[in-house]
Amino acid sequence: MTEIEILKSALAHFAQLPGEEFDLSEGCWKVREYKKGDIYNPLGSICRYLGFTLEGYFRAYLFNEKGEEVNMFLFPPGQPVVTYKSFIHESPCEFNTVAITDARAICITLTDLHRLYKQSHAWERFGRLMAEKAFDIAVDRAESFVFKSAEQRYLELIQMKPDIIDNIPLYHISSYLGIAGPSLSRIRKRISGK
């Protein structure tokens, strides 16, 4: 499948976007390639693209009061990569978003999305569903730190994204889960012993 066919299939599944409606967007999408460590969107700049990860992994991180990187979001293959608040409000981004591995994403600009929203109710539906998904991700992430133990957060992560352990260094995973590396090692050891 070509990149555009992969995207078309994903959006049909995600937003029930009919093929003829998707075709309105074909000239809008650009494939962008990133080497490990390349910046998708830097802190303080406006996020210009809504991307869908074709290959590889991205992370969004900030610095805590000690100057340490803290991973806020992980973006695996087949998922959107975007700093959504910055993108929709065209405001400076509060995170750095970088490729953790070599990666490819197929991207669209906000200007092109707004044009599509005006042309098609199906694209408006896509925009609404994206906003709902971004909200759900943010709420789930916040609630997981309040209501779940570190072990529960780890188990949920590997259940929802089983390939992540094989593709992302454990120190990025421990940062994302909000736990120290040695604690993650103990959790993994305890789980493997069950």
PyMOL CGO cylinders between C-alpha atoms (Angstrom):
from pymol import cmd
from pymol.cgo import CYLINDER

trace = [
    CYLINDER, 0.00, 0.00, 0.00, 1.14, 3.55, -0.67, 0.3, 1, 1, 1, 1, 1, 1,
    CYLINDER, 1.14, 3.55, -0.67, 1.34, 6.09, 2.15, 0.3, 1, 1, 1, 1, 1, 1,
    CYLINDER, 1.34, 6.09, 2.15, -1.85, 7.77, 0.96, 0.3, 1, 1, 1, 1, 1, 1,
    CYLINDER, -1.85, 7.77, 0.96, -3.68, 4.41, 0.81, 0.3, 1, 1, 1, 1, 1, 1,
    CYLINDER, -3.68, 4.41, 0.81, -2.56, 3.62, 4.38, 0.3, 1, 1, 1, 1, 1, 1,
    CYLINDER, -2.56, 3.62, 4.38, -3.84, 7.01, 5.52, 0.3, 1, 1, 1, 1, 1, 1,
    CYLINDER, -3.84, 7.01, 5.52, -7.11, 6.64, 3.60, 0.3, 1, 1, 1, 1, 1, 1,
    CYLINDER, -7.11, 6.64, 3.60, -7.73, 3.29, 5.28, 0.3, 1, 1, 1, 1, 1, 1,
    CYLINDER, -7.73, 3.29, 5.28, -6.87, 4.66, 8.74, 0.3, 1, 1, 1, 1, 1, 1,
    CYLINDER, -6.87, 4.66, 8.74, -9.20, 7.65, 8.36, 0.3, 1, 1, 1, 1, 1, 1,
    CYLINDER, -9.20, 7.65, 8.36, -12.00, 5.46, 7.03, 0.3, 1, 1, 1, 1, 1, 1,
    CYLINDER, -12.00, 5.46, 7.03, -11.64, 3.35, 10.17, 0.3, 1, 1, 1, 1, 1, 1,
    CYLINDER, -11.64, 3.35, 10.17, -11.22, 6.29, 12.58, 0.3, 1, 1, 1, 1, 1, 1,
    CYLINDER, -11.22, 6.29, 12.58, -13.80, 8.73, 11.23, 0.3, 1, 1, 1, 1, 1, 1,
    CYLINDER, -13.80, 8.73, 11.23, -15.80, 6.65, 8.73, 0.3, 1, 1, 1, 1, 1, 1,
    CYLINDER, -15.80, 6.65, 8.73, -14.45, 9.07, 6.10, 0.3, 1, 1, 1, 1, 1, 1,
    CYLINDER, -14.45, 9.07, 6.10, -15.79, 7.91, 2.71, 0.3, 1, 1, 1, 1, 1, 1,
    CYLINDER, -15.79, 7.91, 2.71, -13.25, 7.45, -0.08, 0.3, 1, 1, 1, 1, 1, 1,
    CYLINDER, -13.25, 7.45, -0.08, -14.66, 10.24, -2.24, 0.3, 1, 1, 1, 1, 1, 1,
    CYLINDER, -14.66, 10.24, -2.24, -14.48, 12.65, 0.72, 0.3, 1, 1, 1, 1, 1, 1,
    CYLINDER, -14.48, 12.65, 0.72, -10.91, 11.60, 1.48, 0.3, 1, 1, 1, 1, 1, 1,
    CYLINDER, -10.91, 11.60, 1.48, -10.00, 12.26, -2.15, 0.3, 1, 1, 1, 1, 1, 1,
    CYLINDER, -10.00, 12.26, -2.15, -10.66, 15.97, -1.55, 0.3, 1, 1, 1, 1, 1, 1,
    CYLINDER, -10.66, 15.97, -1.55, -7.50, 15.98, 0.59, 0.3, 1, 1, 1, 1, 1, 1,
    CYLINDER, -7.50, 15.98, 0.59, -5.07, 14.07, -1.63, 0.3, 1, 1, 1, 1, 1, 1,
    CYLINDER, -5.07, 14.07, -1.63, -2.96, 17.08, -2.64, 0.3, 1, 1, 1, 1, 1, 1,
    CYLINDER, -2.96, 17.08, -2.64, -2.78, 18.29, 0.97, 0.3, 1, 1, 1, 1, 1, 1,
    CYLINDER, -2.78, 18.29, 0.97, -0.69, 15.50, 2.49, 0.3, 1, 1, 1, 1, 1, 1,
    CYLINDER, -0.69, 15.50, 2.49, 3.12, 15.51, 2.53, 0.3, 1, 1, 1, 1, 1, 1,
    CYLINDER, 3.12, 15.51, 2.53, 5.33, 12.65, 3.71, 0.3, 1, 1, 1, 1, 1, 1,
    CYLINDER, 5.33, 12.65, 3.71, 8.06, 13.89, 6.04, 0.3, 1, 1, 1, 1, 1, 1,
    CYLINDER, 8.06, 13.89, 6.04, 11.02, 11.79, 7.13, 0.3, 1, 1, 1, 1, 1, 1,
    CYLINDER, 11.02, 11.79, 7.13, 12.83, 12.12, 10.45, 0.3, 1, 1, 1, 1, 1, 1,
    CYLINDER, 12.83, 12.12, 10.45, 16.07, 10.64, 11.71, 0.3, 1, 1, 1, 1, 1, 1,
    CYLINDER, 16.07, 10.64, 11.71, 16.32, 9.59, 15.35, 0.3, 1, 1, 1, 1, 1, 1,
    CYLINDER, 16.32, 9.59, 15.35, 16.55, 12.82, 17.37, 0.3, 1, 1, 1, 1, 1, 1,
    CYLINDER, 16.55, 12.82, 17.37, 15.13, 15.07, 14.64, 0.3, 1, 1, 1, 1, 1, 1,
    CYLINDER, 15.13, 15.07, 14.64, 12.66, 17.66, 15.87, 0.3, 1, 1, 1, 1, 1, 1,
    CYLINDER, 12.66, 17.66, 15.87, 9.07, 17.38, 14.70, 0.3, 1, 1, 1, 1, 1, 1,
    CYLINDER, 9.07, 17.38, 14.70, 8.08, 20.53, 16.57, 0.3, 1, 1, 1, 1, 1, 1,
    CYLINDER, 8.08, 20.53, 16.57, 10.29, 22.57, 18.92, 0.3, 1, 1, 1, 1, 1, 1,
    CYLINDER, 10.29, 22.57, 18.92, 9.29, 24.12, 22.24, 0.3, 1, 1, 1, 1, 1, 1,
    CYLINDER, 9.29, 24.12, 22.24, 7.99, 27.66, 21.80, 0.3, 1, 1, 1, 1, 1, 1,
    CYLINDER, 7.99, 27.66, 21.80, 7.11, 27.35, 18.12, 0.3, 1, 1, 1, 1, 1, 1,
    CYLINDER, 7.11, 27.35, 18.12, 3.68, 26.83, 16.60, 0.3, 1, 1, 1, 1, 1, 1,
    CYLINDER, 3.68, 26.83, 16.60, 2.88, 23.25, 15.63, 0.3, 1, 1, 1, 1, 1, 1,
    CYLINDER, 2.88, 23.25, 15.63, 2.24, 23.55, 11.89, 0.3, 1, 1, 1, 1, 1, 1,
    CYLINDER, 2.24, 23.55, 11.89, 1.32, 19.95, 11.05, 0.3, 1, 1, 1, 1, 1, 1,
    CYLINDER, 1.32, 19.95, 11.05, -1.11, 17.27, 12.04, 0.3, 1, 1, 1, 1, 1, 1,
    CYLINDER, -1.11, 17.27, 12.04, 0.78, 14.10, 11.21, 0.3, 1, 1, 1, 1, 1, 1,
    CYLINDER, 0.78, 14.10, 11.21, -0.03, 10.42, 11.14, 0.3, 1, 1, 1, 1, 1, 1,
    CYLINDER, -0.03, 10.42, 11.14, 2.93, 8.25, 12.00, 0.3, 1, 1, 1, 1, 1, 1,
    CYLINDER, 2.93, 8.25, 12.00, 3.66, 5.78, 9.24, 0.3, 1, 1, 1, 1, 1, 1,
    CYLINDER, 3.66, 5.78, 9.24, 6.82, 4.31, 10.76, 0.3, 1, 1, 1, 1, 1, 1,
    CYLINDER, 6.82, 4.31, 10.76, 8.81, 4.90, 13.92, 0.3, 1, 1, 1, 1, 1, 1,
    CYLINDER, 8.81, 4.90, 13.92, 8.05, 6.64, 17.19, 0.3, 1, 1, 1, 1, 1, 1,
    CYLINDER, 8.05, 6.64, 17.19, 7.88, 10.22, 18.41, 0.3, 1, 1, 1, 1, 1, 1,
    CYLINDER, 7.88, 10.22, 18.41, 7.75, 11.68, 21.90, 0.3, 1, 1, 1, 1, 1, 1,
    CYLINDER, 7.75, 11.68, 21.90, 6.64, 15.03, 23.31, 0.3, 1, 1, 1, 1, 1, 1,
    CYLINDER, 6.64, 15.03, 23.31, 8.60, 16.14, 26.35, 0.3, 1, 1, 1, 1, 1, 1,
    CYLINDER, 8.60, 16.14, 26.35, 9.24, 19.10, 28.59, 0.3, 1, 1, 1, 1, 1, 1,
    CYLINDER, 9.24, 19.10, 28.59, 11.80, 19.92, 31.25, 0.3, 1, 1, 1, 1, 1, 1,
    CYLINDER, 11.80, 19.92, 31.25, 10.94, 19.66, 34.95, 0.3, 1, 1, 1, 1, 1, 1,
    CYLINDER, 10.94, 19.66, 34.95, 12.23, 22.06, 37.63, 0.3, 1, 1, 1, 1, 1, 1,
    CYLINDER, 12.23, 22.06, 37.63, 15.46, 20.03, 37.87, 0.3, 1, 1, 1, 1, 1, 1,
    CYLINDER, 15.46, 20.03, 37.87, 16.11, 20.41, 34.14, 0.3, 1, 1, 1, 1, 1, 1,
    CYLINDER, 16.11, 20.41, 34.14, 15.31, 16.75, 33.45, 0.3, 1, 1, 1, 1, 1, 1,
    CYLINDER, 15.31, 16.75, 33.45, 13.32, 15.68, 30.40, 0.3, 1, 1, 1, 1, 1, 1,
    CYLINDER, 13.32, 15.68, 30.40, 9.85, 14.35, 31.18, 0.3, 1, 1, 1, 1, 1, 1,
    CYLINDER, 9.85, 14.35, 31.18, 7.98, 12.51, 28.45, 0.3, 1, 1, 1, 1, 1, 1,
    CYLINDER, 7.98, 12.51, 28.45, 4.39, 13.69, 28.27, 0.3, 1, 1, 1, 1, 1, 1,
    CYLINDER, 4.39, 13.69, 28.27, 3.19, 11.79, 25.20, 0.3, 1, 1, 1, 1, 1, 1,
    CYLINDER, 3.19, 11.79, 25.20, 4.39, 8.92, 23.02, 0.3, 1, 1, 1, 1, 1, 1,
    CYLINDER, 4.39, 8.92, 23.02, 3.30, 8.67, 19.39, 0.3, 1, 1, 1, 1, 1, 1,
    CYLINDER, 3.30, 8.67, 19.39, 3.58, 5.12, 17.94, 0.3, 1, 1, 1, 1, 1, 1,
    CYLINDER, 3.58, 5.12, 17.94, 3.04, 4.07, 14.32, 0.3, 1, 1, 1, 1, 1, 1,
    CYLINDER, 3.04, 4.07, 14.32, -0.52, 4.34, 13.09, 0.3, 1, 1, 1, 1, 1, 1,
    CYLINDER, -0.52, 4.34, 13.09, -1.34, 7.20, 15.47, 0.3, 1, 1, 1, 1, 1, 1,
    CYLINDER, -1.34, 7.20, 15.47, -1.49, 10.98, 15.09, 0.3, 1, 1, 1, 1, 1, 1,
    CYLINDER, -1.49, 10.98, 15.09, 1.57, 13.02, 16.02, 0.3, 1, 1, 1, 1, 1, 1,
    CYLINDER, 1.57, 13.02, 16.02, 0.71, 16.60, 16.92, 0.3, 1, 1, 1, 1, 1, 1,
    CYLINDER, 0.71, 16.60, 16.92, 0.87, 19.10, 19.73, 0.3, 1, 1, 1, 1, 1, 1,
    CYLINDER, 0.87, 19.10, 19.73, -2.86, 19.58, 19.42, 0.3, 1, 1, 1, 1, 1, 1,
    CYLINDER, -2.86, 19.58, 19.42, -3.36, 22.73, 21.51, 0.3, 1, 1, 1, 1, 1, 1,
    CYLINDER, -3.36, 22.73, 21.51, -0.60, 24.53, 19.64, 0.3, 1, 1, 1, 1, 1, 1,
    CYLINDER, -0.60, 24.53, 19.64, -1.88, 23.27, 16.30, 0.3, 1, 1, 1, 1, 1, 1,
    CYLINDER, -1.88, 23.27, 16.30, -5.53, 24.28, 16.63, 0.3, 1, 1, 1, 1, 1, 1,
    CYLINDER, -5.53, 24.28, 16.63, -4.89, 27.59, 18.43, 0.3, 1, 1, 1, 1, 1, 1,
    CYLINDER, -4.89, 27.59, 18.43, -1.75, 28.45, 16.46, 0.3, 1, 1, 1, 1, 1, 1,
    CYLINDER, -1.75, 28.45, 16.46, -0.04, 29.21, 19.74, 0.3, 1, 1, 1, 1, 1, 1,
    CYLINDER, -0.04, 29.21, 19.74, 3.51, 28.47, 20.94, 0.3, 1, 1, 1, 1, 1, 1,
    CYLINDER, 3.51, 28.47, 20.94, 4.06, 24.84, 21.81, 0.3, 1, 1, 1, 1, 1, 1,
    CYLINDER, 4.06, 24.84, 21.81, 4.74, 23.87, 25.43, 0.3, 1, 1, 1, 1, 1, 1,
    CYLINDER, 4.74, 23.87, 25.43, 6.66, 20.70, 24.48, 0.3, 1, 1, 1, 1, 1, 1,
    CYLINDER, 6.66, 20.70, 24.48, 9.47, 19.54, 22.27, 0.3, 1, 1, 1, 1, 1, 1,
    CYLINDER, 9.47, 19.54, 22.27, 8.31, 16.79, 19.93, 0.3, 1, 1, 1, 1, 1, 1,
    CYLINDER, 8.31, 16.79, 19.93, 11.10, 14.64, 18.49, 0.3, 1, 1, 1, 1, 1, 1,
    CYLINDER, 11.10, 14.64, 18.49, 11.61, 11.33, 16.74, 0.3, 1, 1, 1, 1, 1, 1,
    CYLINDER, 11.61, 11.33, 16.74, 12.76, 8.61, 19.16, 0.3, 1, 1, 1, 1, 1, 1,
    CYLINDER, 12.76, 8.61, 19.16, 13.61, 6.36, 16.20, 0.3, 1, 1, 1, 1, 1, 1,
    CYLINDER, 13.61, 6.36, 16.20, 13.93, 6.97, 12.50, 0.3, 1, 1, 1, 1, 1, 1,
    CYLINDER, 13.93, 6.97, 12.50, 10.36, 7.85, 11.56, 0.3, 1, 1, 1, 1, 1, 1,
    CYLINDER, 10.36, 7.85, 11.56, 8.03, 8.90, 8.79, 0.3, 1, 1, 1, 1, 1, 1,
    CYLINDER, 8.03, 8.90, 8.79, 4.79, 10.82, 9.08, 0.3, 1, 1, 1, 1, 1, 1,
    CYLINDER, 4.79, 10.82, 9.08, 2.25, 11.98, 6.54, 0.3, 1, 1, 1, 1, 1, 1,
    CYLINDER, 2.25, 11.98, 6.54, 1.23, 15.53, 7.42, 0.3, 1, 1, 1, 1, 1, 1,
    CYLINDER, 1.23, 15.53, 7.42, -1.40, 18.17, 6.70, 0.3, 1, 1, 1, 1, 1, 1,
    CYLINDER, -1.40, 18.17, 6.70, -1.51, 21.87, 7.62, 0.3, 1, 1, 1, 1, 1, 1,
    CYLINDER, -1.51, 21.87, 7.62, -4.27, 23.60, 9.59, 0.3, 1, 1, 1, 1, 1, 1,
    CYLINDER, -4.27, 23.60, 9.59, -5.01, 25.80, 6.57, 0.3, 1, 1, 1, 1, 1, 1,
    CYLINDER, -5.01, 25.80, 6.57, -5.68, 22.72, 4.45, 0.3, 1, 1, 1, 1, 1, 1,
    CYLINDER, -5.68, 22.72, 4.45, -7.83, 21.17, 7.20, 0.3, 1, 1, 1, 1, 1, 1,
    CYLINDER, -7.83, 21.17, 7.20, -9.92, 24.34, 7.50, 0.3, 1, 1, 1, 1, 1, 1,
    CYLINDER, -9.92, 24.34, 7.50, -10.47, 24.31, 3.73, 0.3, 1, 1, 1, 1, 1, 1,
    CYLINDER, -10.47, 24.31, 3.73, -11.60, 20.67, 3.95, 0.3, 1, 1, 1, 1, 1, 1,
    CYLINDER, -11.60, 20.67, 3.95, -13.94, 21.47, 6.87, 0.3, 1, 1, 1, 1, 1, 1,
    CYLINDER, -13.94, 21.47, 6.87, -15.65, 24.09, 4.68, 0.3, 1, 1, 1, 1, 1, 1,
    CYLINDER, -15.65, 24.09, 4.68, -15.98, 21.65, 1.76, 0.3, 1, 1, 1, 1, 1, 1,
    CYLINDER, -15.98, 21.65, 1.76, -17.26, 18.60, 3.57, 0.3, 1, 1, 1, 1, 1, 1,
    CYLINDER, -17.26, 18.60, 3.57, -19.32, 17.58, 6.56, 0.3, 1, 1, 1, 1, 1, 1,
    CYLINDER, -19.32, 17.58, 6.56, -17.33, 14.34, 6.67, 0.3, 1, 1, 1, 1, 1, 1,
    CYLINDER, -17.33, 14.34, 6.67, -14.13, 16.36, 7.20, 0.3, 1, 1, 1, 1, 1, 1,
    CYLINDER, -14.13, 16.36, 7.20, -15.89, 18.43, 9.88, 0.3, 1, 1, 1, 1, 1, 1,
    CYLINDER, -15.89, 18.43, 9.88, -16.75, 15.14, 11.58, 0.3, 1, 1, 1, 1, 1, 1,
    CYLINDER, -16.75, 15.14, 11.58, -13.09, 14.13, 11.34, 0.3, 1, 1, 1, 1, 1, 1,
    CYLINDER, -13.09, 14.13, 11.34, -12.10, 17.40, 13.07, 0.3, 1, 1, 1, 1, 1, 1,
    CYLINDER, -12.10, 17.40, 13.07, -14.61, 16.84, 15.85, 0.3, 1, 1, 1, 1, 1, 1,
    CYLINDER, -14.61, 16.84, 15.85, -13.44, 13.26, 16.37, 0.3, 1, 1, 1, 1, 1, 1,
    CYLINDER, -13.44, 13.26, 16.37, -9.80, 14.40, 16.48, 0.3, 1, 1, 1, 1, 1, 1,
    CYLINDER, -9.80, 14.40, 16.48, -10.68, 16.95, 19.16, 0.3, 1, 1, 1, 1, 1, 1,
    CYLINDER, -10.68, 16.95, 19.16, -12.56, 14.31, 21.16, 0.3, 1, 1, 1, 1, 1, 1,
    CYLINDER, -12.56, 14.31, 21.16, -9.62, 11.90, 20.83, 0.3, 1, 1, 1, 1, 1, 1,
    CYLINDER, -9.62, 11.90, 20.83, -7.12, 14.55, 21.98, 0.3, 1, 1, 1, 1, 1, 1,
    CYLINDER, -7.12, 14.55, 21.98, -9.34, 15.34, 24.97, 0.3, 1, 1, 1, 1, 1, 1,
    CYLINDER, -9.34, 15.34, 24.97, -9.69, 11.65, 25.86, 0.3, 1, 1, 1, 1, 1, 1,
    CYLINDER, -9.69, 11.65, 25.86, -5.93, 11.10, 25.68, 0.3, 1, 1, 1, 1, 1, 1,
    CYLINDER, -5.93, 11.10, 25.68, -5.23, 14.10, 27.93, 0.3, 1, 1, 1, 1, 1, 1,
    CYLINDER, -5.23, 14.10, 27.93, -7.88, 13.12, 30.50, 0.3, 1, 1, 1, 1, 1, 1,
    CYLINDER, -7.88, 13.12, 30.50, -6.84, 9.45, 30.51, 0.3, 1, 1, 1, 1, 1, 1,
    CYLINDER, -6.84, 9.45, 30.51, -3.23, 10.46, 31.02, 0.3, 1, 1, 1, 1, 1, 1,
    CYLINDER, -3.23, 10.46, 31.02, -4.05, 12.77, 33.94, 0.3, 1, 1, 1, 1, 1, 1,
    CYLINDER, -4.05, 12.77, 33.94, -6.41, 10.26, 35.55, 0.3, 1, 1, 1, 1, 1, 1,
    CYLINDER, -6.41, 10.26, 35.55, -3.86, 7.46, 35.28, 0.3, 1, 1, 1, 1, 1, 1,
    CYLINDER, -3.86, 7.46, 35.28, -1.49, 9.39, 37.57, 0.3, 1, 1, 1, 1, 1, 1,
    CYLINDER, -1.49, 9.39, 37.57, -4.26, 9.96, 40.10, 0.3, 1, 1, 1, 1, 1, 1,
    CYLINDER, -4.26, 9.96, 40.10, -6.04, 6.62, 40.11, 0.3, 1, 1, 1, 1, 1, 1,
    CYLINDER, -6.04, 6.62, 40.11, -3.49, 4.00, 38.97, 0.3, 1, 1, 1, 1, 1, 1,
    CYLINDER, -3.49, 4.00, 38.97, -0.30, 2.62, 40.41, 0.3, 1, 1, 1, 1, 1, 1,
    CYLINDER, -0.30, 2.62, 40.41, 2.93, 2.64, 38.42, 0.3, 1, 1, 1, 1, 1, 1,
    CYLINDER, 2.93, 2.64, 38.42, 2.47, -1.07, 37.75, 0.3, 1, 1, 1, 1, 1, 1,
    CYLINDER, 2.47, -1.07, 37.75, -1.07, -0.55, 36.48, 0.3, 1, 1, 1, 1, 1, 1,
    CYLINDER, -1.07, -0.55, 36.48, 0.14, 2.24, 34.17, 0.3, 1, 1, 1, 1, 1, 1,
    CYLINDER, 0.14, 2.24, 34.17, 2.89, -0.03, 32.82, 0.3, 1, 1, 1, 1, 1, 1,
    CYLINDER, 2.89, -0.03, 32.82, 0.52, -2.96, 32.26, 0.3, 1, 1, 1, 1, 1, 1,
    CYLINDER, 0.52, -2.96, 32.26, -1.97, -0.71, 30.50, 0.3, 1, 1, 1, 1, 1, 1,
    CYLINDER, -1.97, -0.71, 30.50, 0.77, 0.68, 28.26, 0.3, 1, 1, 1, 1, 1, 1,
    CYLINDER, 0.77, 0.68, 28.26, 2.03, -2.73, 27.14, 0.3, 1, 1, 1, 1, 1, 1,
    CYLINDER, 2.03, -2.73, 27.14, -1.52, -3.97, 26.66, 0.3, 1, 1, 1, 1, 1, 1,
    CYLINDER, -1.52, -3.97, 26.66, -2.48, -1.01, 24.47, 0.3, 1, 1, 1, 1, 1, 1,
    CYLINDER, -2.48, -1.01, 24.47, 0.89, -0.66, 22.69, 0.3, 1, 1, 1, 1, 1, 1,
    CYLINDER, 0.89, -0.66, 22.69, 2.63, -4.06, 22.93, 0.3, 1, 1, 1, 1, 1, 1,
    CYLINDER, 2.63, -4.06, 22.93, 5.42, -3.22, 20.44, 0.3, 1, 1, 1, 1, 1, 1,
    CYLINDER, 5.42, -3.22, 20.44, 6.53, -0.19, 22.41, 0.3, 1, 1, 1, 1, 1, 1,
    CYLINDER, 6.53, -0.19, 22.41, 8.88, -2.12, 24.72, 0.3, 1, 1, 1, 1, 1, 1,
    CYLINDER, 8.88, -2.12, 24.72, 10.85, -3.45, 21.77, 0.3, 1, 1, 1, 1, 1, 1,
    CYLINDER, 10.85, -3.45, 21.77, 11.15, -0.07, 20.05, 0.3, 1, 1, 1, 1, 1, 1,
    CYLINDER, 11.15, -0.07, 20.05, 11.60, 2.62, 22.71, 0.3, 1, 1, 1, 1, 1, 1,
    CYLINDER, 11.60, 2.62, 22.71, 14.41, 2.74, 25.28, 0.3, 1, 1, 1, 1, 1, 1,
    CYLINDER, 14.41, 2.74, 25.28, 13.17, 1.89, 28.77, 0.3, 1, 1, 1, 1, 1, 1,
    CYLINDER, 13.17, 1.89, 28.77, 14.31, 5.25, 30.17, 0.3, 1, 1, 1, 1, 1, 1,
    CYLINDER, 14.31, 5.25, 30.17, 11.79, 6.96, 27.84, 0.3, 1, 1, 1, 1, 1, 1,
    CYLINDER, 11.79, 6.96, 27.84, 9.07, 4.57, 29.01, 0.3, 1, 1, 1, 1, 1, 1,
    CYLINDER, 9.07, 4.57, 29.01, 9.88, 5.12, 32.69, 0.3, 1, 1, 1, 1, 1, 1,
    CYLINDER, 9.88, 5.12, 32.69, 9.79, 8.89, 32.14, 0.3, 1, 1, 1, 1, 1, 1,
    CYLINDER, 9.79, 8.89, 32.14, 6.44, 8.61, 30.37, 0.3, 1, 1, 1, 1, 1, 1,
    CYLINDER, 6.44, 8.61, 30.37, 5.06, 6.50, 33.21, 0.3, 1, 1, 1, 1, 1, 1,
    CYLINDER, 5.06, 6.50, 33.21, 6.38, 8.92, 35.83, 0.3, 1, 1, 1, 1, 1, 1,
    CYLINDER, 6.38, 8.92, 35.83, 8.62, 6.41, 37.59, 0.3, 1, 1, 1, 1, 1, 1,
    CYLINDER, 8.62, 6.41, 37.59, 12.35, 5.96, 38.11, 0.3, 1, 1, 1, 1, 1, 1,
    CYLINDER, 12.35, 5.96, 38.11, 14.22, 3.49, 35.92, 0.3, 1, 1, 1, 1, 1, 1,
    CYLINDER, 14.22, 3.49, 35.92, 15.01, 1.08, 38.79, 0.3, 1, 1, 1, 1, 1, 1,
    CYLINDER, 15.01, 1.08, 38.79, 11.32, 1.02, 39.74, 0.3, 1, 1, 1, 1, 1, 1,
    CYLINDER, 11.32, 1.02, 39.74, 10.38, 0.09, 36.20, 0.3, 1, 1, 1, 1, 1, 1,
    CYLINDER, 10.38, 0.09, 36.20, 12.96, -2.69, 36.26, 0.3, 1, 1, 1, 1, 1, 1,
    CYLINDER, 12.96, -2.69, 36.26, 11.46, -4.07, 39.49, 0.3, 1, 1, 1, 1, 1, 1,
    CYLINDER, 11.46, -4.07, 39.49, 7.94, -3.91, 38.00, 0.3, 1, 1, 1, 1, 1, 1,
    CYLINDER, 7.94, -3.91, 38.00, 9.08, -5.73, 34.87, 0.3, 1, 1, 1, 1, 1, 1,
    CYLINDER, 9.08, -5.73, 34.87, 10.88, -8.38, 36.95, 0.3, 1, 1, 1, 1, 1, 1,
    CYLINDER, 10.88, -8.38, 36.95, 7.83, -8.89, 39.18, 0.3, 1, 1, 1, 1, 1, 1,
    CYLINDER, 7.83, -8.89, 39.18, 5.51, -9.22, 36.16, 0.3, 1, 1, 1, 1, 1, 1,
    CYLINDER, 5.51, -9.22, 36.16, 7.80, -11.66, 34.37, 0.3, 1, 1, 1, 1, 1, 1,
    CYLINDER, 7.80, -11.66, 34.37, 7.90, -13.82, 37.52, 0.3, 1, 1, 1, 1, 1, 1,
    CYLINDER, 7.90, -13.82, 37.52, 4.10, -14.19, 37.62, 0.3, 1, 1, 1, 1, 1, 1,
]
cmd.load_cgo(trace, "trace")
